[in-house]
Amino acid sequence: MPIRCVIVDDEPPARDLLRAMLAEYRDVEVVAEYGNGAEAVEGIERERPDLVFLDIQMPEGNGFDVIGALDPAALPPIVFVTAYDQYALKAFEVHALDYLLKPFDRKRLALSVQRARDLAARPRDDRAADREAESRRLMALVAMMRAQERSQERLAVRVGERTVLQRVDAIDRIEADAKFARIHVGEKVYTMRETMRNLERRLDPARFLRVSRSAIVNVDRVREIQPWFNGDYVLVMQDGSNVTTTRGYRDAVTRLLGRGGD
């Protein structure tokens, strides 16, 4: 029986490359591919694969959201696909979980495939015990990562081939740019592959407010709040930039105005 795999990654070139590399194994079959977390949850539950290659950073639910949405008793073996640096990978190693670092390495992929083979070859009872143990490790990792997100003091942003740990309290504002977020820190602008929804969840709501679908501001960097059309506002930031609020986020601005009146 072939090892039935699912690939979850929002970047088509990454999916294409991984599929091509897996095609080199006669006993591996890619049964489905998904480009976001929401599709992945439904697809994994339907396909019940033997192995999932799961990207960490995706729109509509990151890799940890996908794991959290699946039944812990039916979690398949997971290989995390990530562009994180070696320091961030320590979390996976501590929990004895498999990962594949971008750009993909054939030797590392071979280890992941062999691990799936070894699991499939074990007696059914042993295989169930192994999956249960891995499920516990996965859920422990998800709990740890979400706890870190709630108290996050730094964001990991890419600068060329490097990863910079940017202090959150130095961020002025964040604006959406398609699948990316542009992080404004003084005169510097960093690009991060993350959705606004995920960033809003990760940042301290006492310090950061989402004031439109495409903007999150550091409240300590807001210099003025000026009325605009139809009950909206223009926020004048300390760096002189303007951020326009939208109707669906008026409550956030109301809270900001109330805070200023204290």
N, C-alpha and C positions, 0 to 999 in steps of 0.2 A: 504494500500500500504506500502511495506517495505521501510525503509530508505536505499537507495542505496549508498554504501560507496566505496571509492577507497583508497588503502594504497600505499604510496610512501615512500620507504626506501631502501637504498642500502644494508642493512644487512639482509640476509634471516632469521636468527634466530629472529630478531626483527619483521619482517613481520609475521612469523609463530606465534609468541606469541600474537601479536595484533589481528591476525585473530582468534585465539583460544578464546581470551577474548571477541571479538565481537560476536562469535558464541553463547555466553550465552544469547544474546538478540534475542528473536523470531522475532522482528520487524526490525532487521538489516540484510542486505545482502551485503556481500563484492563482488562486481561485477568485480573488477580488482585489480591487484597489479603491481607496477613498481619499478625497481631497480635503475633508474637514472632519472635526470631531463629531458633529451631529450625525453625519452619514456613517461614520465609523461605528458608533454604538449600535445602530440598527443593523448594519451589515455583519458585524461580529456576532451578534446574537443570532442572526439568521444562518450564517455560514458555519458557525462553530468550528473555526480552523484549529489546526494543530500548532500554529505559530503565527504571531503577529509582529510585524515590524512597524513600530509606532513612533511617529515624529512627536517631539515634545511641543514645539511652538507651531500652532496652527490657528486659523480663524475658527469661530463658532465652536470653541471648546478645545483647550490644549490637551496634550497627552494625559496629564493627570486627571483632567475632567472626564476623559473617556474611561479611564480605569474606575474612577469613582462612580460612574453611571452604570457600570456592568455588575452583574450578580457575582459577588466574591466567590461563591461556590462553583461558578462555571467559568472562571477566568482562564483563558488559554495562556501558555507561556508567552512572555513579552520580551522582545528585543527593542530597547529604546534606540531610536535614531535621532541623533542630536548633533548640533554644531557647537555645543557648550565646550568650554575649555577644560583642561585636565583637572582643574581644581573642582569644578562643579561635578565632574564625573565621580568624585569620591563618594557622593551620596549613593550612587548606584552600586559602587563596589562595597560599601559598608553593608548594604542590604543584600549583597550577593546576587545582584540582578544583572542581566546581560545588556550590553549596549553596543551600538555601532556608530562610530564617529564619522561625521562628514569632514572632508571628502572620504568616500567609502574605501575601505581597505580589504582586499580579497582574503588576507590571512585572518583578519578578525571575523569576516563573514563566514569563513570556513569553520571557525570555532563555534559560531552560533548554530550553523546547520548541524554540525556534529553533536552538539548538545541536544538538539531536537531529536536526532536519530537515537541517541542514547536513551532519552526519555521514552521514546516510542517502543524501544526494545525491551524495556523493563516489564515485569509481570504487572497485570492490571492493578492489583492491590497496591504494589509499590508505586506505580505511576500515579494513582489517586493520592497517595500520601505525599508524593513529591509536589503535585499540583497544589495541594492544600497548604503545604509549607511555603510555596512560592506566592500563593495568594496572600498569606499573612504578611510576607515581606513587602509585597506590592502595596497593600493597604497601609502598612506602617510608613512606607515611603511617601504615599499620598498625604497622609496625616502630617508628616514632618514638613513636606514642601508647602502645604497650605498654612501651617503654623508660621513658617518662615515668611510667607507672603504677607500675612497679617501684620507682622512686625518688621517688614522689610525696610532697611535703611539705605540700600544700594540697589541700582538696576545694572544688569550686565548688558552693555551696549557694544556693538562691533564698530571698530575703527580700522578699516583695512583688514589685515590679517590678525589684528590684536583684539582682545576683549577688554574693555575698560569698565571698571566698577564705579559707576557714577553715584555720588551721594544724592539721595532723594531730596534732602532739604535744600540743595543748591539749584534744583530745577525751577525754572520760572513758569513754564507752561508746556503743554503737550498738544500737538495737533495731528489729526488723522491725515494720512496720505496713502489712499488705496489700502493695501494690506499691511502697510507700515505705519509707524508712529514716529513723528519728528519731535525729538526731545530738545527743548530750548534751554540752554544753560549759559546765561550771559550772552556773549557774542558767538558761542559755539552752538552748533546744531548737530545732534546725533540721530542716526536712523536706527530704528529697532523694529524687528519683525514681530509685531504684537498688535492685537486688537485693542480698541479703546475700552471695550467692555472688560477685558482681562486686566488692563492697566488700572481701570477704576476700582476693580475688586482688590488689587494688590496694594494700592496706595492708601494711606491713612485718611479716612474721610474727614477728620478734624483739620487736616492740613490742605487737602486737595479736593476741589469741587469740579464736577463735570458740568459745564454750563451750556453745552450744545452737543450734538452728535459727533462733532469733529474737534472739540476742545475741552481740555482739562486744565485748570489753573491752580497754581499755588496761591492760596488766599493771602499769604504774607507778602506776595509780590504785586497785589492789586493796589494801585495808587488812588484811583477814582472810579466811581460808578455813575455813569451818565444815562439818563433816560433816552430811549430810542423809540422807534415806531411800534405801535400795537402792543404796548406793554413790555417790550423787550428792553434790553440795556446794552450799553457798550462799556466794557471794562477796560480802563486805561492801566496798563501794566507799568511797573517801575522803569522798564527799559524803553518806554515810549510806544510800544506796540498796542494795538487795539484788538480786543476779542469781543465779538458780538454774541450775545446769548440768544437762545431760541425758546419758543413757547413751551416745549415739553420739559424744559429744565428751569422754569421760573422759580420753583421751590428752592432750588439751590441758591439762586441769587437772593431770594427772600431771607434765607438763613444767613447769608453773608451780610445783608443790610442790617438784620437784627443784631448780628455780632458787632457791627460797627457802632450801633447805638448804645451798647452796654457801657 
